[in-house]
């Protein structure tokens, strides 16, 4: 994995999880890692098993200089659209850090307007350690939240699909209709 250039100063990696689901919030994380530290196996969260993500999550929160996780709700997603809601969550994650970074490396190709110098990196979660760490924190926190939602709404199977558009999820929607955490703006595209 690449490390940010020293000339950038204190750098945080920022990534999100949960842009595509039909239900639940979008989650973003901001992480500042020590310059010389990188746990073995660190990678884009989508390329890791749940067990490996959980193990890396514990290492990251223990060793990071600072980290923060934040959400934008399904209601906010419906009100402002998923891209703007993702940027809201990223801004909240950045604001939640207990150190002020000099620079942000953000996964993707759209600048979220964070108010600090920022560089967008397409597939950055597979190339930069700080972005990979942020991707893991965002994914694990969102998955855990959706597992909690499964206890409140067991008929939808959130524990299995985390709100993503699977056949089982569409079948549950057809049978039970949407619940309070479904993104109404995403359901317009549901298969009939």
N, C-alpha and C positions, 0 to 999 in steps of 0.2 A: 504493500500500500504506500501511496505517496504521502509525504508530510508537507504541510504548507510552507512556503518560503519564509525564512526567518524575517525577511524585510517587511513582511505583512504585520508583524507584531503579534499580539494575542489573538488567535483565530478560533472562531467557533464554527463547527459544522452544523448544518440545519437540514433536516429532511422531514417528510411526512409519511403517514400511513393512513389508508382508508379513503382515498378519493373515489374509488369505484363502487363501494357497497350501496345497497338500497336502503340500509338502515344504520343508525348510529352516527356518531360524530366523526369528523376528521381530526387526526392527532398529529401534532408536530413536536419535534424535540430539537433542542439546541445543546451542543456538547463542546466543552473545551477540554482537550486531552493534554496531559504532560508531553512535552516535546519528545522525550525518549521512550515513551511507553506505547506499546501496541500489543494487545493480547493475541495469542495464537488463534488462527482461524477467523479473525475479524473479516467480515465481508458484508455485502448487501444483504439485508435481512431476508429478502425473498429467496436467497440461495442457501439458506441455512435451515436445518431441521428445527422444530420447536424446542427440543431439548438443548441444542447448541445455542439457540437464541437466548434461552433462559439463563444458561451458564455464562454467556458473554454479557448479558444484561447485568448480572451480579458483579462481574469484574469491572464493567464500565462505571456503574454507580459508586463503587468502592474507590476507584482510582482516578476518575475524572477530576480535574481542577474545579469544574463547575458543570452542572447539567440542569436542565429544566424541561418539563413536558407540559404541553397545553393543548386544549381542544377548542374546536368551533362546533357548536351543536348542529344537529340535523335541522333545527328551526332556522339557524343562521345560514346554513347551506341553502335552504329553500328561499330565504329572503334575498341573499346577495349573490348566489351561484357558488359552485364548488371551488372555482379558482380563487375568488375573493375570500371565501371562508378559509381556504388553505393558507392564504396570506395572513389572515387574522390570527390563525393558530400559530403560524411561524413568528409573528410579531409578539404574541403573548409568551411563547417559549423563550425568545430572546430576552424579553423584559424580565422573565423569571430567573435569569442567571444571577448569581450573587457576585459576579465579576463582570466588568464592562469590557467586551472584546473590542479590538481595534478593527476587526475585519470579519466578514462572514463568507463562508463557502456554502452555497446552497445547491442542493441536488435539483437538476432540471434546467430549463431554458428560459424561465421567466423570473425577472427580478421582483421580489415581493415588496420592495420599498420599505426596507427595515430602518432606514435612517442612519446606517453606518455603511462604509464602503463594502461592497458585495460583489462576488463573482459567482455566476451561475455555471455549473458543471453538469453537462448531460452525462448520465450514468456515473455521477460522482460518488454514489454510494458503493460502487465497486472499485473505485480508484483512490479515494482519500479516506484515511483512517477516521478523521473526525466526522465525516459525513456518514460513513458506515456505522459508526457508533450511534449517531443520531437516528439512523434508520432502524436500528435494533431497539432503541428506547421507545421510539414512536410505535413500532409494530407490537412490541410486547405489551405496552400500556394499553393500546387500543384493543388487542386481543383479550386481555384480562377484563377490560370493561365489558366487552361483548359477552364474555362468559358470565359475568354478573347479570347482564341483561337476560341471559338465558334462564336464570332463576326466576326472573319476573315474568318473562314471556316464553315459557317452555315450548309452546306450540310451534314456534318458528324455527327451532333448531340453531339458534345463534351460536351455541357452543361449537358446532361443527363448521359452519360456513362463515361465521363472524359478520354476517349481514351481506356478504357478497351475493351476486345474482347467480344462484345455482338452481337447478331444476327443483330440488327439495324446497328451496326458499320460495320460488314462484308457486309451487303447489300449495304451500302453507298460506301464501297470500291469497290464492284463489279460494281456499277453504275458509280462512278466518278474516280476510281483509287486513288492512294495515293497522299497526298499533302506534302508540304515541312516539316511538323512536324511528319510525320509517320516514324517509325523505320523500315527501309528496312530489317534489319536482322530478325525482328519479323514477317514480312509479308510472309516469305518463308513457314511458318507453317499454313498459312490461308487455310480454307476449300475451296475446288474448287467447 
